[in-house]
Amino acid sequence: MNDIDIRPLPVDDDAAWQPWRDQWPIRSGTIYLNHGSFGPTPRPIRECQLNWQQRLASQPMDFFVREYEPAWLDARRRLADFLDTAPDSLVFVENATAAMNVAASTFELQPDQDVLLTDHEYGAVFRIWQRVCEQTPGATLTTARLPLSFESAHQVVDYIFRAATQRTRLLVVSHITSPTAVILPIKLICEEAERRGIAVCVDGPHAPGQIPVSPDSLSCDFYAASLHKWVSAPFGSGFLYVAPEWHERVRTPSLSWGRIAPATPTTWWEEFVWTGTRDSSAYLATPAALDLLEHQVGLSAFRARTHFLARYARQQIIELTGLEPFIPDSEQWYGSMISLPLPPGDARSLQEQLWEQYRIEVPVVEHNGRRSVRVSCHLYNRCEDIDFLIQCLKSLLQHAC
Ligand SMILES: Cc1ncc(COP(=O)(O)O)c(C=O)c1O
């Protein structure tokens, strides 16, 4: 990577970004527009992970007993710096799902209290909280409907809290929604929840990297995220942020030694250092992923380029379909990922045909009775990919897909 030009690159110049594109080993012939679901790992980060795996494989006892804990602590310090929080409020977990399950084990929902979610939450998150409510007598899971067309931050806050009652104890809300790729006004949402005495668990896997994330400044209770998405850390890396007032109450759903013997855990986060014998190379390679994004590409360059591509996709898809987008054309509402409505039809079959016929990997989603396409743009994508998507969509939609 030494030969990559580090001068600011023009956002609209595919050729200038080619050296970065080459850092991702995307399978030849595939147009990958689904970083939002599963973000491929760039070569240098994969190498860093392999290096950790090699250290483990070559002397497991030395690695686990002497090297692992200091490396875990260093990696966490780097992540805390990125999230502008104290290391002791953070732990590594495998993914946002694991983080959300810790929050669910910790949160003490009482009988006859409710959990509130929005209708743009991720399905698995919905299931986690559904089970919590089923296990709590008289508790219910309530769903707030978000507007069909997003106009202002206050409108979104209004829609969410319209569904809150005196029984609402916890709000579970995405920072960036999965089915619709909308950046929600999370700060305003958390402020309103605090005013009403409602705890907040932010589901944030799409946010780190795409937009600034600083859980302390949100005054949320929990923040759950994956790092394999927009941070481009290896698969199996995520984090849970827990606000200080919850530290004493955290309960991990999966108990192990916590610390490597003879140490015994005395604080909440130590329970997450040793969770049983496992390959933690994904956690340990996270600092390299953060360095790549922050110091080699540059966060603002990354965001400007990928937003440019998302905006290009937005313009082209609107031109193709003539359908009104859900959100205004602004960085307030979308970053590197954009979702646009498509004419009614079978979402699954359109997605499959895009892959089978054209080798384009892009999710086509059916949500609240509307079909849409969600285009994720990363440094390995270019305008050409989007032009090809439009051409193929045009052809498939003409044939009534
Ligand atoms: C909003 C949201 N929450 C949670 C998840 C779960 O993430 P993971 O599979 O990394 O645990 C996803 C996955 O795409 C998501 O989009």
The ligand as a MOL file (V3000), in Angstrom:
LIG
                    3D

  0  0  0     0  0            999 V3000
M  V30 BEGIN CTAB
M  V30 COUNTS 16 16 0 0 0
M  V30 BEGIN ATOM
M  V30 1 C -29.5910 -2.5990 12.0200 0
M  V30 2 C -28.9320 -3.9230 12.2330 0
M  V30 3 N -28.8460 -4.4040 13.4780 0
M  V30 4 C -28.2300 -5.5810 13.7580 0
M  V30 5 C -27.6660 -6.3150 12.7430 0
M  V30 6 C -26.9670 -7.5990 13.0890 0
M  V30 7 O -25.5970 -7.4580 12.7990 0
M  V30 8 P -24.6560 -8.7390 12.9700 0
M  V30 9 O -25.1690 -9.7920 12.0560 0
M  V30 10 O -23.3040 -8.2250 12.5820 0
M  V30 11 O -24.7340 -9.1500 14.3950 0
M  V30 12 C -27.7460 -5.8760 11.4230 0
M  V30 13 C -27.1620 -6.6690 10.3300 0
M  V30 14 O -27.1800 -6.3320 9.1840 0
M  V30 15 C -28.3930 -4.6470 11.1610 0
M  V30 16 O -28.5040 -4.1630 9.9240 0
M  V30 END ATOM
M  V30 BEGIN BOND
M  V30 1 1 1 2
M  V30 2 1 2 3
M  V30 3 2 2 15
M  V30 4 2 3 4
M  V30 5 1 4 5
M  V30 6 1 5 6
M  V30 7 2 5 12
M  V30 8 1 6 7
M  V30 9 1 7 8
M  V30 10 2 8 9
M  V30 11 1 8 10
M  V30 12 1 8 11
M  V30 13 1 12 13
M  V30 14 1 12 15
M  V30 15 2 13 14
M  V30 16 1 15 16
M  V30 END BOND
M  V30 END CTAB
M  END
